[in-house]
Amino acid sequence: DSAILDAALTVFSEPAQCESKAPYQGFNSMFSITPDSLPFAGAVPKVPGLFIAAAVWITHGAGVARLVADLISGKSQGVDDQAILEAFDVMRFAGQDSKVLEARALRTYNDIYNREDHR
């Protein structure tokens, strides 16, 4: 909820780091799926010091955590890690139609969790 977001934002010392362009809106709270089924991981370009690791499934958690930790600590990224971070770019959907993106993500979610053979 918004209280959690407000508490999280207290780690930033610069007011500009706390500015949000959109109100907080939780989605599903348990599962996060992006339109391309890949996580978000990396730095947020317009908010210095903010790094994201979201929509990461448990099977990929340790690897994504290492990538983001290395990025935060300034560790040199190998070619493979750079390619992965490019694929996980937090801004990769910027400028795209949000309704189209939502429909793609929901189709993926339904393909995984609302299949007849899962019941």
N, C-alpha and C positions, 0 to 999 in steps of 0.2 A: 504494500500500500504506500501512499505518499509519505507516511511517517518514516518508513524504511529509507526511501529515497532522500528525504530531508536529512536523516542521520548520516547517510553515506556521503552526502555533499559537504559535511563539516570537515572532511579531510583536506579540502582545498583551501589554500590561503588567499587566492586571487578571486575577487567577485566574478570576473568574467568566466572563470572555470565552472561556476555554479549556474550560469544562465542556461535556461532550457528554451529551445525553439518550439517545443510542443509540450502540452501537459502530460504528466505521467499517466500512462494507461497500461495496466497489466494485461498480459495475454496468456491465458490458459494456466498460468502459475505453476504448472507441473512440467509440461513439455513445451519446448520452443523449437519450431521448425521454420527455417528460412525458405524462400521461394526456390532456391537451388539446392536445398538440403545440406548446405555447408554451414559451418559455424561462422560467427563473427569473431575475429581475433586480431588485435593490433592496436595501434595508436589512433586516437580520434584527431584528425588533422587540425580542426579549428579550436580544440580545447587542450592547450598544452598540459601535459602531465596526466591526461586521462587515457587509460588503456581499457580495452574491452575484451572479454572472453565470454561469449554468450551463444546460446543454442548449441552448446557442446554436449554431446552424448557421453555417458559415463565411460564408454569404451575408448573414447578419444581424449578424455579429461587430462590424463597425465601428460600426454604429448602436447596438447594445446597449452597447458599450464607452463611447461618448459619453454615453449616458443615465446609466450608472452613474458615470462620471467626473464628470459635472455634479452628480449627487446627492452624491457624496463631497465635492466641493469647495464645496457649498452654493449652487451656481448656481441661480437661480430657474428653475423648470420652467414651460414654456408649457402651455397646455391640452392640446395633442396629446400632449406628453411625459408629462403626468400620467396621461392615459388609458392610454397604453402601459404605464407603470409599474404602474398598477392591474391591467391584464390580466396582467402578468408577476409579480404579487405572490408573493413567496417563501412565503407562508403560505396560499395559496389552497386547498390541499388539507387543511389542518389539521382534524383531527377526522373525516375521512372514512375509510372502511374501506380499509386498505392492500391487501388482497387484490383488491378491486374496482379500485382504482387501478392496481395492477400488471397486472391482466388488460387494462385499457383501453390502457395503455402498450404492452404486448406485442402487442396486436392491431394497433396503429398501426405498430410496428416491423415486424411480419410483413407488413403490407400494403405497406410500402415496400421491405423488403430480402429477403423470402422469396417473392416473387411468381414464379410459373411463367414469366411472360413476361420476367423478368430473367435467366433462365438460358440 
